[in-house]
Structure formats: C-alpha cells, structure tokens
C-alpha cells in the first residue's frame, strides 16, 4: 500500500502505475485505491521474467513501475546457484551477470521504479562471557548485499496501526 501511495504521489494518475506482482496477487488487495495496472508473475521469478515485465510496463507508457517484490527474484537466483554443480565460489559468475542485467534494466527505464523487498531478522555474533552468541540487530532486506547502492533513494517503511 505504501508503494502505491508513493507511486501516486509521483505521477498523480492511477492508470499510469503498474505493479509487477510476485506476491500471490497481493496487489489486488488495494484495488479500492484506484485503477492501477497489475502484471502478475505467477511463479516465474527469474531475472529474465522480471526484465520482460519491466519492458512490457515501459512500452505501455507507465510512469511508475512497482516491483513487489524483488526478494523472490533473489531467492530464485540463490536456488539456482545452490543447484549448480562444481565450485560454489566460481558458480557466482553464472549468477551475478543475471542480477546485474536486471539492475541495469531497472536503472535504464524511462520512468520511476519502486522496488519492494521482504525483510528478515538480522543478527551479528557478539562475545559474551567468552562465548560467541547471536544478537539481533534489526531487519535486513532479503536481497543481494549492496543492492541499496543501486537506487537513488532507499528507506524502510512500516505501517503501524
């Protein structure tokens, strides 16, 4: 909902907003807000599917594209990496270019893009009484490290109520 309100604030026209929905049709939960467009991914969460969806939205003249959520794409790539035979470290060279291509697609579109990401609890190891113990330090996006440097603005948004 927050992404939709932000998108509407950017363009002022619900019909110029598209939601690329990988969250089991959750974009439909807010249909009462206005006539925005929804493009469901329906189980295909690879970077190429996201790039195709972005191109469809851009070609349709959307002014704001909401990607809800990028985390499924990252999870898809992690599963792909885990299933590759051979050296885990060198296998990243088969994964990284695909994620980079998605980011370049996002950065290259001629409209605003809002990407949502799932969050999970983040931990660090701290020494207490001579033992290393996990300590909660807040939330962390379910996404490749450093992704926040790719965007113009990054922030956390929570609905309280």
Phi and psi in radians as a Rosetta constraint file:
Dihedral C 1 N 2 CA 2 C 2 CIRCULARHARMONIC -1.065 0.35
Dihedral N 2 CA 2 C 2 N 3 CIRCULARHARMONIC -0.720 0.35
Dihedral C 2 N 3 CA 3 C 3 CIRCULARHARMONIC -1.115 0.35
Dihedral N 3 CA 3 C 3 N 4 CIRCULARHARMONIC -0.676 0.35
Dihedral C 3 N 4 CA 4 C 4 CIRCULARHARMONIC -1.142 0.35
Dihedral N 4 CA 4 C 4 N 5 CIRCULARHARMONIC -0.772 0.35
Dihedral C 4 N 5 CA 5 C 5 CIRCULARHARMONIC -1.099 0.35
Dihedral N 5 CA 5 C 5 N 6 CIRCULARHARMONIC -0.707 0.35
Dihedral C 5 N 6 CA 6 C 6 CIRCULARHARMONIC -1.097 0.35
Dihedral N 6 CA 6 C 6 N 7 CIRCULARHARMONIC -0.777 0.35
Dihedral C 6 N 7 CA 7 C 7 CIRCULARHARMONIC -1.052 0.35
Dihedral N 7 CA 7 C 7 N 8 CIRCULARHARMONIC -0.774 0.35
Dihedral C 7 N 8 CA 8 C 8 CIRCULARHARMONIC -1.113 0.35
Dihedral N 8 CA 8 C 8 N 9 CIRCULARHARMONIC -0.660 0.35
Dihedral C 8 N 9 CA 9 C 9 CIRCULARHARMONIC -1.104 0.35
Dihedral N 9 CA 9 C 9 N 10 CIRCULARHARMONIC -0.528 0.35
Dihedral C 9 N 10 CA 10 C 10 CIRCULARHARMONIC -1.332 0.35
Dihedral N 10 CA 10 C 10 N 11 CIRCULARHARMONIC -0.632 0.35
Dihedral C 10 N 11 CA 11 C 11 CIRCULARHARMONIC -2.109 0.35
Dihedral N 11 CA 11 C 11 N 12 CIRCULARHARMONIC -0.357 0.35
Dihedral C 11 N 12 CA 12 C 12 CIRCULARHARMONIC 1.226 0.35
Dihedral N 12 CA 12 C 12 N 13 CIRCULARHARMONIC 0.285 0.35
Dihedral C 12 N 13 CA 13 C 13 CIRCULARHARMONIC -2.553 0.35
Dihedral N 13 CA 13 C 13 N 14 CIRCULARHARMONIC 1.898 0.35
Dihedral C 13 N 14 CA 14 C 14 CIRCULARHARMONIC -1.005 0.35
Dihedral N 14 CA 14 C 14 N 15 CIRCULARHARMONIC -0.594 0.35
Dihedral C 14 N 15 CA 15 C 15 CIRCULARHARMONIC -1.236 0.35
Dihedral N 15 CA 15 C 15 N 16 CIRCULARHARMONIC -0.177 0.35
Dihedral C 15 N 16 CA 16 C 16 CIRCULARHARMONIC -1.790 0.35
Dihedral N 16 CA 16 C 16 N 17 CIRCULARHARMONIC 0.232 0.35
Dihedral C 16 N 17 CA 17 C 17 CIRCULARHARMONIC -1.960 0.35
Dihedral N 17 CA 17 C 17 N 18 CIRCULARHARMONIC 2.315 0.35
Dihedral C 17 N 18 CA 18 C 18 CIRCULARHARMONIC -2.144 0.35
Dihedral N 18 CA 18 C 18 N 19 CIRCULARHARMONIC 2.418 0.35
Dihedral C 18 N 19 CA 19 C 19 CIRCULARHARMONIC -1.950 0.35
Dihedral N 19 CA 19 C 19 N 20 CIRCULARHARMONIC 2.076 0.35
Dihedral C 19 N 20 CA 20 C 20 CIRCULARHARMONIC -1.526 0.35
Dihedral N 20 CA 20 C 20 N 21 CIRCULARHARMONIC 1.900 0.35
Dihedral C 20 N 21 CA 21 C 21 CIRCULARHARMONIC -1.830 0.35
Dihedral N 21 CA 21 C 21 N 22 CIRCULARHARMONIC 1.925 0.35
Dihedral C 21 N 22 CA 22 C 22 CIRCULARHARMONIC -1.904 0.35
Dihedral N 22 CA 22 C 22 N 23 CIRCULARHARMONIC 0.212 0.35
Dihedral C 22 N 23 CA 23 C 23 CIRCULARHARMONIC -1.863 0.35
Dihedral N 23 CA 23 C 23 N 24 CIRCULARHARMONIC 0.810 0.35
Dihedral C 23 N 24 CA 24 C 24 CIRCULARHARMONIC 0.942 0.35
Dihedral N 24 CA 24 C 24 N 25 CIRCULARHARMONIC 0.841 0.35
Dihedral C 24 N 25 CA 25 C 25 CIRCULARHARMONIC 1.114 0.35
Dihedral N 25 CA 25 C 25 N 26 CIRCULARHARMONIC 0.481 0.35
Dihedral C 25 N 26 CA 26 C 26 CIRCULARHARMONIC -1.193 0.35
Dihedral N 26 CA 26 C 26 N 27 CIRCULARHARMONIC -0.336 0.35
Dihedral C 26 N 27 CA 27 C 27 CIRCULARHARMONIC -1.077 0.35
Dihedral N 27 CA 27 C 27 N 28 CIRCULARHARMONIC -0.466 0.35
Dihedral C 27 N 28 CA 28 C 28 CIRCULARHARMONIC -1.195 0.35
Dihedral N 28 CA 28 C 28 N 29 CIRCULARHARMONIC -0.318 0.35
Dihedral C 28 N 29 CA 29 C 29 CIRCULARHARMONIC -1.099 0.35
Dihedral N 29 CA 29 C 29 N 30 CIRCULARHARMONIC -0.382 0.35
Dihedral C 29 N 30 CA 30 C 30 CIRCULARHARMONIC -2.001 0.35
Dihedral N 30 CA 30 C 30 N 31 CIRCULARHARMONIC 0.380 0.35
Dihedral C 30 N 31 CA 31 C 31 CIRCULARHARMONIC -1.009 0.35
Dihedral N 31 CA 31 C 31 N 32 CIRCULARHARMONIC -0.441 0.35
Dihedral C 31 N 32 CA 32 C 32 CIRCULARHARMONIC -1.153 0.35
Dihedral N 32 CA 32 C 32 N 33 CIRCULARHARMONIC -0.296 0.35
Dihedral C 32 N 33 CA 33 C 33 CIRCULARHARMONIC -1.225 0.35
Dihedral N 33 CA 33 C 33 N 34 CIRCULARHARMONIC -0.651 0.35
Dihedral C 33 N 34 CA 34 C 34 CIRCULARHARMONIC 2.956 0.35
Dihedral N 34 CA 34 C 34 N 35 CIRCULARHARMONIC 3.123 0.35
Dihedral C 34 N 35 CA 35 C 35 CIRCULARHARMONIC -1.538 0.35
Dihedral N 35 CA 35 C 35 N 36 CIRCULARHARMONIC 1.001 0.35
Dihedral C 35 N 36 CA 36 C 36 CIRCULARHARMONIC -1.380 0.35
Dihedral N 36 CA 36 C 36 N 37 CIRCULARHARMONIC 2.882 0.35
Dihedral C 36 N 37 CA 37 C 37 CIRCULARHARMONIC -1.714 0.35
Dihedral N 37 CA 37 C 37 N 38 CIRCULARHARMONIC 2.532 0.35
Dihedral C 37 N 38 CA 38 C 38 CIRCULARHARMONIC -2.229 0.35
Dihedral N 38 CA 38 C 38 N 39 CIRCULARHARMONIC 2.293 0.35
Dihedral C 38 N 39 CA 39 C 39 CIRCULARHARMONIC -2.103 0.35
Dihedral N 39 CA 39 C 39 N 40 CIRCULARHARMONIC 1.687 0.35
Dihedral C 39 N 40 CA 40 C 40 CIRCULARHARMONIC -1.306 0.35
Dihedral N 40 CA 40 C 40 N 41 CIRCULARHARMONIC 2.435 0.35
Dihedral C 40 N 41 CA 41 C 41 CIRCULARHARMONIC -1.531 0.35
Dihedral N 41 CA 41 C 41 N 42 CIRCULARHARMONIC -0.427 0.35
Dihedral C 41 N 42 CA 42 C 42 CIRCULARHARMONIC 0.863 0.35
Dihedral N 42 CA 42 C 42 N 43 CIRCULARHARMONIC 1.023 0.35
Dihedral C 42 N 43 CA 43 C 43 CIRCULARHARMONIC 1.548 0.35
Dihedral N 43 CA 43 C 43 N 44 CIRCULARHARMONIC -0.130 0.35
Dihedral C 43 N 44 CA 44 C 44 CIRCULARHARMONIC -1.790 0.35
Dihedral N 44 CA 44 C 44 N 45 CIRCULARHARMONIC 1.750 0.35
Dihedral C 44 N 45 CA 45 C 45 CIRCULARHARMONIC -1.996 0.35
Dihedral N 45 CA 45 C 45 N 46 CIRCULARHARMONIC 0.372 0.35
Dihedral C 45 N 46 CA 46 C 46 CIRCULARHARMONIC -1.371 0.35
Dihedral N 46 CA 46 C 46 N 47 CIRCULARHARMONIC 2.751 0.35
Dihedral C 46 N 47 CA 47 C 47 CIRCULARHARMONIC -0.998 0.35
Dihedral N 47 CA 47 C 47 N 48 CIRCULARHARMONIC -0.611 0.35
Dihedral C 47 N 48 CA 48 C 48 CIRCULARHARMONIC -1.130 0.35
Dihedral N 48 CA 48 C 48 N 49 CIRCULARHARMONIC -0.648 0.35
Dihedral C 48 N 49 CA 49 C 49 CIRCULARHARMONIC -1.150 0.35
Dihedral N 49 CA 49 C 49 N 50 CIRCULARHARMONIC -0.736 0.35
Dihedral C 49 N 50 CA 50 C 50 CIRCULARHARMONIC -1.064 0.35
Dihedral N 50 CA 50 C 50 N 51 CIRCULARHARMONIC -0.769 0.35
Dihedral C 50 N 51 CA 51 C 51 CIRCULARHARMONIC -1.106 0.35
Dihedral N 51 CA 51 C 51 N 52 CIRCULARHARMONIC -0.736 0.35
Dihedral C 51 N 52 CA 52 C 52 CIRCULARHARMONIC -1.070 0.35
Dihedral N 52 CA 52 C 52 N 53 CIRCULARHARMONIC -0.743 0.35
Dihedral C 52 N 53 CA 53 C 53 CIRCULARHARMONIC -1.116 0.35
Dihedral N 53 CA 53 C 53 N 54 CIRCULARHARMONIC -0.716 0.35
Dihedral C 53 N 54 CA 54 C 54 CIRCULARHARMONIC -1.066 0.35
Dihedral N 54 CA 54 C 54 N 55 CIRCULARHARMONIC -0.767 0.35
Dihedral C 54 N 55 CA 55 C 55 CIRCULARHARMONIC -1.104 0.35
Dihedral N 55 CA 55 C 55 N 56 CIRCULARHARMONIC -0.701 0.35
Dihedral C 55 N 56 CA 56 C 56 CIRCULARHARMONIC -1.043 0.35
Dihedral N 56 CA 56 C 56 N 57 CIRCULARHARMONIC -0.800 0.35
Dihedral C 56 N 57 CA 57 C 57 CIRCULARHARMONIC -1.121 0.35
Dihedral N 57 CA 57 C 57 N 58 CIRCULARHARMONIC -0.744 0.35
Dihedral C 57 N 58 CA 58 C 58 CIRCULARHARMONIC -1.146 0.35
Dihedral N 58 CA 58 C 58 N 59 CIRCULARHARMONIC -0.768 0.35
Dihedral C 58 N 59 CA 59 C 59 CIRCULARHARMONIC -1.131 0.35
Dihedral N 59 CA 59 C 59 N 60 CIRCULARHARMONIC -0.455 0.35
Dihedral C 59 N 60 CA 60 C 60 CIRCULARHARMONIC -1.416 0.35
Dihedral N 60 CA 60 C 60 N 61 CIRCULARHARMONIC -0.032 0.35
Dihedral C 60 N 61 CA 61 C 61 CIRCULARHARMONIC 1.470 0.35
Dihedral N 61 CA 61 C 61 N 62 CIRCULARHARMONIC 0.386 0.35
Dihedral C 61 N 62 CA 62 C 62 CIRCULARHARMONIC -1.163 0.35
Dihedral N 62 CA 62 C 62 N 63 CIRCULARHARMONIC 2.488 0.35
Dihedral C 62 N 63 CA 63 C 63 CIRCULARHARMONIC -1.653 0.35
Dihedral N 63 CA 63 C 63 N 64 CIRCULARHARMONIC -0.434 0.35
Dihedral C 63 N 64 CA 64 C 64 CIRCULARHARMONIC -2.393 0.35
Dihedral N 64 CA 64 C 64 N 65 CIRCULARHARMONIC 2.277 0.35
Dihedral C 64 N 65 CA 65 C 65 CIRCULARHARMONIC -1.994 0.35
Dihedral N 65 CA 65 C 65 N 66 CIRCULARHARMONIC 2.204 0.35
Dihedral C 65 N 66 CA 66 C 66 CIRCULARHARMONIC -1.822 0.35
Dihedral N 66 CA 66 C 66 N 67 CIRCULARHARMONIC 2.138 0.35
Dihedral C 66 N 67 CA 67 C 67 CIRCULARHARMONIC -1.757 0.35
Dihedral N 67 CA 67 C 67 N 68 CIRCULARHARMONIC 1.888 0.35
Dihedral C 67 N 68 CA 68 C 68 CIRCULARHARMONIC -2.167 0.35
Dihedral N 68 CA 68 C 68 N 69 CIRCULARHARMONIC 1.593 0.35
Dihedral C 68 N 69 CA 69 C 69 CIRCULARHARMONIC -2.371 0.35
Dihedral N 69 CA 69 C 69 N 70 CIRCULARHARMONIC 2.774 0.35
Dihedral C 69 N 70 CA 70 C 70 CIRCULARHARMONIC -1.309 0.35
Dihedral N 70 CA 70 C 70 N 71 CIRCULARHARMONIC -0.350 0.35
Dihedral C 70 N 71 CA 71 C 71 CIRCULARHARMONIC -1.094 0.35
Dihedral N 71 CA 71 C 71 N 72 CIRCULARHARMONIC -0.607 0.35
Dihedral C 71 N 72 CA 72 C 72 CIRCULARHARMONIC -1.114 0.35
Dihedral N 72 CA 72 C 72 N 73 CIRCULARHARMONIC -0.627 0.35
Dihedral C 72 N 73 CA 73 C 73 CIRCULARHARMONIC -1.116 0.35
Dihedral N 73 CA 73 C 73 N 74 CIRCULARHARMONIC -0.791 0.35
Dihedral C 73 N 74 CA 74 C 74 CIRCULARHARMONIC -1.116 0.35
Dihedral N 74 CA 74 C 74 N 75 CIRCULARHARMONIC -0.751 0.35
Dihedral C 74 N 75 CA 75 C 75 CIRCULARHARMONIC -1.044 0.35
Dihedral N 75 CA 75 C 75 N 76 CIRCULARHARMONIC -0.701 0.35
Dihedral C 75 N 76 CA 76 C 76 CIRCULARHARMONIC -1.049 0.35
Dihedral N 76 CA 76 C 76 N 77 CIRCULARHARMONIC -0.764 0.35
Dihedral C 76 N 77 CA 77 C 77 CIRCULARHARMONIC -1.190 0.35
Dihedral N 77 CA 77 C 77 N 78 CIRCULARHARMONIC -0.633 0.35
Dihedral C 77 N 78 CA 78 C 78 CIRCULARHARMONIC -1.121 0.35
Dihedral N 78 CA 78 C 78 N 79 CIRCULARHARMONIC -0.715 0.35
Dihedral C 78 N 79 CA 79 C 79 CIRCULARHARMONIC -1.136 0.35
Dihedral N 79 CA 79 C 79 N 80 CIRCULARHARMONIC -0.730 0.35
Dihedral C 79 N 80 CA 80 C 80 CIRCULARHARMONIC -1.039 0.35
Dihedral N 80 CA 80 C 80 N 81 CIRCULARHARMONIC -0.829 0.35
Dihedral C 80 N 81 CA 81 C 81 CIRCULARHARMONIC -1.054 0.35
Dihedral N 81 CA 81 C 81 N 82 CIRCULARHARMONIC -0.772 0.35
Dihedral C 81 N 82 CA 82 C 82 CIRCULARHARMONIC -1.102 0.35
Dihedral N 82 CA 82 C 82 N 83 CIRCULARHARMONIC -0.490 0.35
Dihedral C 82 N 83 CA 83 C 83 CIRCULARHARMONIC -1.543 0.35
Dihedral N 83 CA 83 C 83 N 84 CIRCULARHARMONIC -0.088 0.35
Dihedral C 83 N 84 CA 84 C 84 CIRCULARHARMONIC -1.328 0.35
Dihedral N 84 CA 84 C 84 N 85 CIRCULARHARMONIC 2.400 0.35
Dihedral C 84 N 85 CA 85 C 85 CIRCULARHARMONIC -1.341 0.35
Dihedral N 85 CA 85 C 85 N 86 CIRCULARHARMONIC 2.767 0.35
Dihedral C 85 N 86 CA 86 C 86 CIRCULARHARMONIC 1.685 0.35
Dihedral N 86 CA 86 C 86 N 87 CIRCULARHARMONIC -2.732 0.35
Dihedral C 86 N 87 CA 87 C 87 CIRCULARHARMONIC -1.290 0.35
Dihedral N 87 CA 87 C 87 N 88 CIRCULARHARMONIC 2.122 0.35
Dihedral C 87 N 88 CA 88 C 88 CIRCULARHARMONIC -1.049 0.35
Dihedral N 88 CA 88 C 88 N 89 CIRCULARHARMONIC -0.716 0.35
Dihedral C 88 N 89 CA 89 C 89 CIRCULARHARMONIC -1.139 0.35
Dihedral N 89 CA 89 C 89 N 90 CIRCULARHARMONIC -0.855 0.35
Dihedral C 89 N 90 CA 90 C 90 CIRCULARHARMONIC -1.260 0.35
Dihedral N 90 CA 90 C 90 N 91 CIRCULARHARMONIC -0.364 0.35
Dihedral C 90 N 91 CA 91 C 91 CIRCULARHARMONIC -1.174 0.35
Dihedral N 91 CA 91 C 91 N 92 CIRCULARHARMONIC -0.320 0.35
Dihedral C 91 N 92 CA 92 C 92 CIRCULARHARMONIC -1.073 0.35
Dihedral N 92 CA 92 C 92 N 93 CIRCULARHARMONIC -0.430 0.35
Dihedral C 92 N 93 CA 93 C 93 CIRCULARHARMONIC -1.203 0.35
Dihedral N 93 CA 93 C 93 N 94 CIRCULARHARMONIC -0.201 0.35
Dihedral C 93 N 94 CA 94 C 94 CIRCULARHARMONIC -1.615 0.35
Dihedral N 94 CA 94 C 94 N 95 CIRCULARHARMONIC -0.281 0.35
Dihedral C 94 N 95 CA 95 C 95 CIRCULARHARMONIC -1.757 0.35
Dihedral N 95 CA 95 C 95 N 96 CIRCULARHARMONIC -0.857 0.35
Dihedral C 95 N 96 CA 96 C 96 CIRCULARHARMONIC -0.951 0.35
Dihedral N 96 CA 96 C 96 N 97 CIRCULARHARMONIC -0.788 0.35
Dihedral C 96 N 97 CA 97 C 97 CIRCULARHARMONIC -1.055 0.35
Dihedral N 97 CA 97 C 97 N 98 CIRCULARHARMONIC -0.556 0.35
Dihedral C 97 N 98 CA 98 C 98 CIRCULARHARMONIC -1.209 0.35
Dihedral N 98 CA 98 C 98 N 99 CIRCULARHARMONIC -0.745 0.35
Dihedral C 98 N 99 CA 99 C 99 CIRCULARHARMONIC -1.176 0.35
Dihedral N 99 CA 99 C 99 N 100 CIRCULARHARMONIC -0.698 0.35
Dihedral C 99 N 100 CA 100 C 100 CIRCULARHARMONIC -1.077 0.35
Dihedral N 100 CA 100 C 100 N 101 CIRCULARHARMONIC -0.701 0.35
Dihedral C 100 N 101 CA 101 C 101 CIRCULARHARMONIC -1.094 0.35
Dihedral N 101 CA 101 C 101 N 102 CIRCULARHARMONIC -0.693 0.35
Dihedral C 101 N 102 CA 102 C 102 CIRCULARHARMONIC -1.115 0.35
Dihedral N 102 CA 102 C 102 N 103 CIRCULARHARMONIC -0.807 0.35
Dihedral C 102 N 103 CA 103 C 103 CIRCULARHARMONIC -1.072 0.35
Dihedral N 103 CA 103 C 103 N 104 CIRCULARHARMONIC -0.743 0.35
Dihedral C 103 N 104 CA 104 C 104 CIRCULARHARMONIC -1.111 0.35
Dihedral N 104 CA 104 C 104 N 105 CIRCULARHARMONIC -0.627 0.35
Dihedral C 104 N 105 CA 105 C 105 CIRCULARHARMONIC -1.108 0.35
Dihedral N 105 CA 105 C 105 N 106 CIRCULARHARMONIC -0.792 0.35
Dihedral C 105 N 106 CA 106 C 106 CIRCULARHARMONIC -1.063 0.35
Dihedral N 106 CA 106 C 106 N 107 CIRCULARHARMONIC -0.799 0.35
Dihedral C 106 N 107 CA 107 C 107 CIRCULARHARMONIC -1.214 0.35
Dihedral N 107 CA 107 C 107 N 108 CIRCULARHARMONIC -0.379 0.35
Dihedral C 107 N 108 CA 108 C 108 CIRCULARHARMONIC -1.632 0.35
Dihedral N 108 CA 108 C 108 N 109 CIRCULARHARMONIC -0.113 0.35
Dihedral C 108 N 109 CA 109 C 109 CIRCULARHARMONIC -1.287 0.35
Dihedral N 109 CA 109 C 109 N 110 CIRCULARHARMONIC 2.710 0.35
Dihedral C 109 N 110 CA 110 C 110 CIRCULARHARMONIC -1.706 0.35
Dihedral N 110 CA 110 C 110 N 111 CIRCULARHARMONIC 0.860 0.35
Dihedral C 110 N 111 CA 111 C 111 CIRCULARHARMONIC -2.804 0.35
Dihedral N 111 CA 111 C 111 N 112 CIRCULARHARMONIC 3.061 0.35
Dihedral C 111 N 112 CA 112 C 112 CIRCULARHARMONIC -1.342 0.35
Dihedral N 112 CA 112 C 112 N 113 CIRCULARHARMONIC 2.517 0.35
Dihedral C 112 N 113 CA 113 C 113 CIRCULARHARMONIC -2.254 0.35
Dihedral N 113 CA 113 C 113 N 114 CIRCULARHARMONIC 2.232 0.35
Dihedral C 113 N 114 CA 114 C 114 CIRCULARHARMONIC -1.973 0.35
Dihedral N 114 CA 114 C 114 N 115 CIRCULARHARMONIC 2.115 0.35
Dihedral C 114 N 115 CA 115 C 115 CIRCULARHARMONIC -1.936 0.35
Dihedral N 115 CA 115 C 115 N 116 CIRCULARHARMONIC 2.189 0.35
Dihedral C 115 N 116 CA 116 C 116 CIRCULARHARMONIC -1.697 0.35
Dihedral N 116 CA 116 C 116 N 117 CIRCULARHARMONIC 2.709 0.35
Dihedral C 116 N 117 CA 117 C 117 CIRCULARHARMONIC -2.465 0.35
Dihedral N 117 CA 117 C 117 N 118 CIRCULARHARMONIC 2.469 0.35
Dihedral C 117 N 118 CA 118 C 118 CIRCULARHARMONIC -1.202 0.35
Dihedral N 118 CA 118 C 118 N 119 CIRCULARHARMONIC 2.714 0.35
Dihedral C 118 N 119 CA 119 C 119 CIRCULARHARMONIC -2.085 0.35
Dihedral N 119 CA 119 C 119 N 120 CIRCULARHARMONIC 2.682 0.35
Dihedral C 119 N 120 CA 120 C 120 CIRCULARHARMONIC -2.410 0.35
Dihedral N 120 CA 120 C 120 N 121 CIRCULARHARMONIC 2.850 0.35
Dihedral C 120 N 121 CA 121 C 121 CIRCULARHARMONIC -1.126 0.35
Dihedral N 121 CA 121 C 121 N 122 CIRCULARHARMONIC 2.379 0.35
Dihedral C 121 N 122 CA 122 C 122 CIRCULARHARMONIC -1.891 0.35
Dihedral N 122 CA 122 C 122 N 123 CIRCULARHARMONIC 2.512 0.35
Dihedral C 122 N 123 CA 123 C 123 CIRCULARHARMONIC -2.274 0.35
Dihedral N 123 CA 123 C 123 N 124 CIRCULARHARMONIC 2.685 0.35
Dihedral C 123 N 124 CA 124 C 124 CIRCULARHARMONIC -2.249 0.35
Dihedral N 124 CA 124 C 124 N 125 CIRCULARHARMONIC 2.739 0.35
Dihedral C 124 N 125 CA 125 C 125 CIRCULARHARMONIC -1.600 0.35
Dihedral N 125 CA 125 C 125 N 126 CIRCULARHARMONIC 2.241 0.35
Dihedral C 125 N 126 CA 126 C 126 CIRCULARHARMONIC -2.171 0.35
Dihedral N 126 CA 126 C 126 N 127 CIRCULARHARMONIC 2.601 0.35
Dihedral C 126 N 127 CA 127 C 127 CIRCULARHARMONIC -1.545 0.35
Dihedral N 127 CA 127 C 127 N 128 CIRCULARHARMONIC 2.220 0.35
Dihedral C 127 N 128 CA 128 C 128 CIRCULARHARMONIC -2.420 0.35
Dihedral N 128 CA 128 C 128 N 129 CIRCULARHARMONIC 2.125 0.35
Dihedral C 128 N 129 CA 129 C 129 CIRCULARHARMONIC 0.955 0.35
Dihedral N 129 CA 129 C 129 N 130 CIRCULARHARMONIC 0.687 0.35
Dihedral C 129 N 130 CA 130 C 130 CIRCULARHARMONIC 1.379 0.35
Dihedral N 130 CA 130 C 130 N 131 CIRCULARHARMONIC 0.094 0.35
Dihedral C 130 N 131 CA 131 C 131 CIRCULARHARMONIC -2.132 0.35
Dihedral N 131 CA 131 C 131 N 132 CIRCULARHARMONIC 2.585 0.35
Dihedral C 131 N 132 CA 132 C 132 CIRCULARHARMONIC -1.521 0.35
Dihedral N 132 CA 132 C 132 N 133 CIRCULARHARMONIC 2.147 0.35
Dihedral C 132 N 133 CA 133 C 133 CIRCULARHARMONIC -2.236 0.35
Dihedral N 133 CA 133 C 133 N 134 CIRCULARHARMONIC 2.518 0.35
Dihedral C 133 N 134 CA 134 C 134 CIRCULARHARMONIC -1.260 0.35
Dihedral N 134 CA 134 C 134 N 135 CIRCULARHARMONIC 2.470 0.35
Dihedral C 134 N 135 CA 135 C 135 CIRCULARHARMONIC -2.305 0.35
Dihedral N 135 CA 135 C 135 N 136 CIRCULARHARMONIC 2.272 0.35
Dihedral C 135 N 136 CA 136 C 136 CIRCULARHARMONIC -1.184 0.35
Dihedral N 136 CA 136 C 136 N 137 CIRCULARHARMONIC 2.360 0.35
Dihedral C 136 N 137 CA 137 C 137 CIRCULARHARMONIC -2.251 0.35
Dihedral N 137 CA 137 C 137 N 138 CIRCULARHARMONIC 0.291 0.35
Dihedral C 137 N 138 CA 138 C 138 CIRCULARHARMONIC 2.079 0.35
Dihedral N 138 CA 138 C 138 N 139 CIRCULARHARMONIC -2.722 0.35
Dihedral C 138 N 139 CA 139 C 139 CIRCULARHARMONIC -1.899 0.35
Dihedral N 139 CA 139 C 139 N 140 CIRCULARHARMONIC 2.699 0.35
Dihedral C 139 N 140 CA 140 C 140 CIRCULARHARMONIC -2.403 0.35
Dihedral N 140 CA 140 C 140 N 141 CIRCULARHARMONIC 2.413 0.35
Dihedral C 140 N 141 CA 141 C 141 CIRCULARHARMONIC -1.155 0.35
Dihedral N 141 CA 141 C 141 N 142 CIRCULARHARMONIC 2.500 0.35
Dihedral C 141 N 142 CA 142 C 142 CIRCULARHARMONIC -1.452 0.35
Dihedral N 142 CA 142 C 142 N 143 CIRCULARHARMONIC 1.555 0.35
Dihedral C 142 N 143 CA 143 C 143 CIRCULARHARMONIC -2.967 0.35
Dihedral N 143 CA 143 C 143 N 144 CIRCULARHARMONIC 2.839 0.35
Dihedral C 143 N 144 CA 144 C 144 CIRCULARHARMONIC -0.982 0.35
Dihedral N 144 CA 144 C 144 N 145 CIRCULARHARMONIC 2.393 0.35
Dihedral C 144 N 145 CA 145 C 145 CIRCULARHARMONIC -1.014 0.35
Dihedral N 145 CA 145 C 145 N 146 CIRCULARHARMONIC 2.453 0.35
Dihedral C 145 N 146 CA 146 C 146 CIRCULARHARMONIC 1.519 0.35
Dihedral N 146 CA 146 C 146 N 147 CIRCULARHARMONIC -0.032 0.35
Dihedral C 146 N 147 CA 147 C 147 CIRCULARHARMONIC -1.040 0.35
Dihedral N 147 CA 147 C 147 N 148 CIRCULARHARMONIC -0.517 0.35
Dihedral C 147 N 148 CA 148 C 148 CIRCULARHARMONIC -1.117 0.35
Dihedral N 148 CA 148 C 148 N 149 CIRCULARHARMONIC -0.351 0.35
Dihedral C 148 N 149 CA 149 C 149 CIRCULARHARMONIC -1.333 0.35
Dihedral N 149 CA 149 C 149 N 150 CIRCULARHARMONIC -0.207 0.35
Dihedral C 149 N 150 CA 150 C 150 CIRCULARHARMONIC -1.453 0.35
Dihedral N 150 CA 150 C 150 N 151 CIRCULARHARMONIC -0.381 0.35
Dihedral C 150 N 151 CA 151 C 151 CIRCULARHARMONIC -1.730 0.35
Dihedral N 151 CA 151 C 151 N 152 CIRCULARHARMONIC 2.720 0.35
Dihedral C 151 N 152 CA 152 C 152 CIRCULARHARMONIC -1.228 0.35
Dihedral N 152 CA 152 C 152 N 153 CIRCULARHARMONIC -0.757 0.35
Dihedral C 152 N 153 CA 153 C 153 CIRCULARHARMONIC -2.303 0.35
Dihedral N 153 CA 153 C 153 N 154 CIRCULARHARMONIC 2.360 0.35
Dihedral C 153 N 154 CA 154 C 154 CIRCULARHARMONIC -2.294 0.35
Dihedral N 154 CA 154 C 154 N 155 CIRCULARHARMONIC 2.267 0.35
Dihedral C 154 N 155 CA 155 C 155 CIRCULARHARMONIC -2.706 0.35
Dihedral N 155 CA 155 C 155 N 156 CIRCULARHARMONIC 2.783 0.35
Dihedral C 155 N 156 CA 156 C 156 CIRCULARHARMONIC -1.713 0.35
Dihedral N 156 CA 156 C 156 N 157 CIRCULARHARMONIC 2.465 0.35
Dihedral C 156 N 157 CA 157 C 157 CIRCULARHARMONIC -2.347 0.35
Dihedral N 157 CA 157 C 157 N 158 CIRCULARHARMONIC 2.228 0.35
Dihedral C 157 N 158 CA 158 C 158 CIRCULARHARMONIC -2.238 0.35
Dihedral N 158 CA 158 C 158 N 159 CIRCULARHARMONIC 2.423 0.35
Dihedral C 158 N 159 CA 159 C 159 CIRCULARHARMONIC -1.627 0.35
Dihedral N 159 CA 159 C 159 N 160 CIRCULARHARMONIC 2.208 0.35
Dihedral C 159 N 160 CA 160 C 160 CIRCULARHARMONIC -2.004 0.35
Dihedral N 160 CA 160 C 160 N 161 CIRCULARHARMONIC 2.361 0.35
